[in-house]
Amino acid sequence: MVVTKTSDYSGETSTRELPISDDQILLYREGIKNISQVFPDLSASDREFIKSGMTDAEWEEMAGMED
């Protein structure tokens, strides 16, 4: 499934192809299960993308600001 999200950090929109279904998205959005339960096979990076729209590059940038 193609997932397009706008980052909570930068406001930029990104798209990823993820091995997930419409049913999984519904379970997550409805709050029926938490993100780790709904998407146990996704990487932490992919789960964060679904949750906040943040990319790995944005996480690295944000972490660099704390130094």
C-alpha positions as CSV (number, residue, x, y, z in Angstrom):
1,M,0.0,0.0,0.0
2,V,1.3,3.5,-0.8
3,V,1.2,5.7,2.3
4,T,1.5,9.5,2.0
5,K,2.0,11.5,5.2
6,T,2.9,15.0,6.1
7,S,5.7,15.2,8.7
8,D,4.8,16.6,12.1
9,Y,8.4,17.8,12.3
10,S,9.0,19.6,9.0
11,G,5.6,19.9,7.3
12,E,7.0,18.1,4.2
13,T,4.9,15.4,2.5
14,S,6.6,12.0,1.8
15,T,5.4,8.8,0.3
16,R,6.4,5.2,1.1
17,E,5.3,1.8,-0.2
18,L,4.6,-0.4,2.8
19,P,3.5,-4.0,3.1
20,I,0.3,-3.2,5.0
21,S,-3.4,-3.5,4.3
22,D,-6.5,-1.2,4.5
23,D,-7.7,-3.3,7.5
24,Q,-4.5,-2.7,9.4
25,I,-4.8,1.1,8.8
26,L,-8.4,1.0,10.0
27,L,-7.4,-0.9,13.2
28,Y,-4.7,1.7,14.0
29,R,-6.7,4.8,13.1
30,E,-9.7,3.6,15.1
31,G,-7.5,3.1,18.1
32,I,-8.5,-0.6,18.4
33,K,-4.9,-1.7,18.7
34,N,-1.6,0.2,19.2
35,I,0.8,0.6,16.3
36,S,3.2,-2.2,17.4
37,Q,0.3,-4.6,17.6
38,V,-1.1,-3.7,14.2
39,F,2.2,-3.5,12.4
40,P,4.5,-6.0,14.2
41,D,6.5,-6.8,11.0
42,L,7.3,-3.2,10.1
43,S,10.5,-1.5,11.2
44,A,10.4,1.2,13.9
45,S,11.2,3.7,11.2
46,D,8.2,2.6,9.1
47,R,5.9,2.6,12.1
48,E,7.1,6.2,13.0
49,F,6.4,7.2,9.4
50,I,2.8,6.0,9.7
51,K,2.4,7.7,13.1
52,S,4.1,11.1,12.5
53,G,5.1,11.2,8.9
54,M,8.8,11.7,10.0
55,T,11.5,10.3,7.8
56,D,14.9,8.8,8.9
57,A,16.6,12.0,7.6
58,E,14.3,14.2,9.8
59,W,15.1,12.0,12.9
60,E,18.8,12.4,12.2
61,E,18.4,16.1,11.8
62,M,16.4,16.4,15.0
63,A,18.9,14.3,16.9
64,G,21.8,16.5,15.6
65,M,20.1,19.6,17.0
66,E,20.4,18.2,20.5
67,D,24.2,18.0,20.4
